Amino acid sequence: MAFCKDFNARTQKYKSEAPIAATVTVFKDNTFELSVRSPSVTWFLKKAAGIDSGSGRAGHVVASTLTLKHIYEIAKVKQADPYCQYMSLEAISKSIIGTAKSMGIKVEKELD
């Protein structure tokens, strides 16, 4: 029962359709350790761009366009993840921009 309450408390901020990565470690004394991460960067990028999948020919065909504001908002969410908590928002944003480029999503300062 404690696991369900802990899991629900940690995941209540995410929408029901969001894929969440969770790692559960159960110990011999019936205690557990739960690690919950936010959805993947690719999921956030596809949601923000309004597309179902990235470009099959990234670098040649543009699947969609996003602004730096979208990237910054995704970076703020990802900064709460355990493996990103010590990274700067700038470093996380650069990583997200690289992922967007590999998906065929163009990143601009502002949309025209």
ABEGO torsion letter per residue (X at the ends): XAAAAAAAAAAAABBAABBBBBBBBBBAAGBBBBBBBBBBAAAAAAAAAGBABBBABBGABBABBBBAAAAAAAAAAAAABAAAAABBAAAAAAAAAAAAAAAGBBBBABBX
